[in-house]
Amino acid sequence: MNKLMFLSDYMEGCHPLVLKRLNETNLESSSGYGTDIYSLAAKEKINKILNEDNDIYFVCGGTQTNFIVIDTILKGYEGVLTIDTSHIATHEAGAIEFSGHKVITLPNINGKIKAEDIDQYMTNFYNDTSYPHMVMPKMVYISYPTEYGTIYSKEELINIRKVCDKYNMYLYCDGARLAYGLKASSNELTFAEFAKFFDVFYIGGTKCGLLMGEAIVIRNNNLKTGFFTSIKMHGGLLAKGRILGIQFDTLFTDNLYFKIGTSAIECASILKEGFKKLNLVEYINSDTNQLFIILDNNKYKELIKYVDVTYFGTYDKNNTIVRFVTSWATKKEDCYKLLDILEKL
């Protein structure tokens, strides 16, 4: 039998409507580098939802986005403050350090950074009389949702923003899975409300129904100058920019982006309820599209014969932490099949 796929949210190609639109426009000629009518239309739709006039750029992937944004915004002697489990600190092959910027990590609390920890770090930094000899923290990086599938409350974001303003730091959000965070039951924010906390953030497309692509949204006017040229300098400017523009234009037509988020969350909710009925212990409480359970080692070895999942680490000598991820393409019947397999282990 073919394995069930709960490995990640970019295992399939793209949403059928996106593929249809790419095919329909395939033989059209258009201007390059994101100046085509589809890219402009996509930017207009995103800004309309956000009720703002932001600079928006489309690039191909998440690591590329983080690399470009952080290196463009920060001066050579400045670093980015984040948590030990963040994507830039763990799964980007040192891309940020390769650009010359130190990634300064703090311990995570359920996958999140705490405002008081940022404040304490900055207090200690400036209390050290030798701080001019040290890498200066100038940006705070978070993900929404986090790598643990958790999301920040409105109050947490308010407090983090206050600390960033106190120390004149930029706040940047990795939104690779933003659609799933916005549709989570614990989310308290509209898309427009979410955006107002950040100087810059990106809207993930690769993990949310596109073949590839992320949309960088720059809200801080002081960060807008020269950004297009910096994307080019970093090798991120796609000549056939319309390939990304068409995809994002489709994604933000008829609320497809939010429908994708809803679909994945509904499937994750089926799994979450099923895990509970099977008395499977969650490693961390998540209501987004990433779920984590603690599974007996022998049962884990048996499970992966039938299901593609992510090994997330060793819980203890007898148990493994397993991650299950749903996406726009996950079928509800596959969720029930997975639960049936787990019940029989």
Steps between C-alpha positions, in 0.01 A plus 500: 500500500605862445609676814277767650668841487516708817865598465466871423282755322696535176503139381249553217528729199246779531131566543306405182377859453859624502607241244197583285587869502864435413391286207247757378761776496793289382528641146446862596789741472563730792759735645753353740626529856159537663377791290237288319126556543455188713767595753359851523148361546618262774671783687187713473284218640733440794517871582122527478462225761757671721345843434847645448735606224797267557794408280461134402753276326475138392792258535524124468561345842498552874872471573570733209246744642650501849850535357404797282285681756743472789812579300335796326362659815790451740837672496807281503553528875136428588344166592157343529350384829287186492442170681703181494232310302440764231542411135789741445684345796442134418402416142653758268856366484645813658367723220466803725849456645627452145372849424710629788229546762505318831188308604465560874282237665291497815328193652155436354182472704266266309674608181459871574722787604391697807498878515651499849790285381572743216484790746735326744748416225505860376532634855800276559644597162498874569608455862819342372740790454674308221184473287651712218732203445206260464253410226210740537153338507288703256224260399269251668395206283190293573289248307121487485428217560820391672699189417299331778168593343422751774388857436548827681208659679411862431636596841830323434544685172412832663766441765765392249427807286537725806841353581613539138392864505672555835835391356442626143498147355321371193241226536494247215262206459559183303156416363581179318185343651310823565176373342481223757575734790232748397237224485597332828229502766723686747586779256363834617598714203379587153762505228509881511531507880780244486698702245508819709737347756787460252748713311521224241351153463446249228199308378593139435386346174722192472334336801158647425401373159752643253765327293742744659505856619492734798372857514716746695290780647696808610299730728776717645562785255862527613570150368358540151779684320716277282325177593434402137868544417602300805281210389683510166839516674411192707401302191134493597347701217312270262506619139170323432348669801152439369536134603485615861257783434240276336517258789452768766230670295312169499572439868335831593201462270171388657669447839691193379786569743265489797307201365830312478574586863154390611522167317832407659381601847183292464710194415737570790199526732388152392843366591519691828165362614598153381829508691306591812260207459796266451660634820804620307689768692575826323858622532376856471150644470454634147182596317666576167588254223802356683425244771747320723449181697716278717509148359656179625816426301374166373170650394686780322707248305180323399319825414759616247443187296163645406522876558754769414546717808778712649729368772513797738738363760542255785263550794671238718663162447163336432313771310530714188352843421312477170370792294194477276431781252183568303475726197265637236523161328427279801185291464277440800474132411878473529477647850261223600725241335794628705300475822400145408865407450596655835220312674633168368864556594 
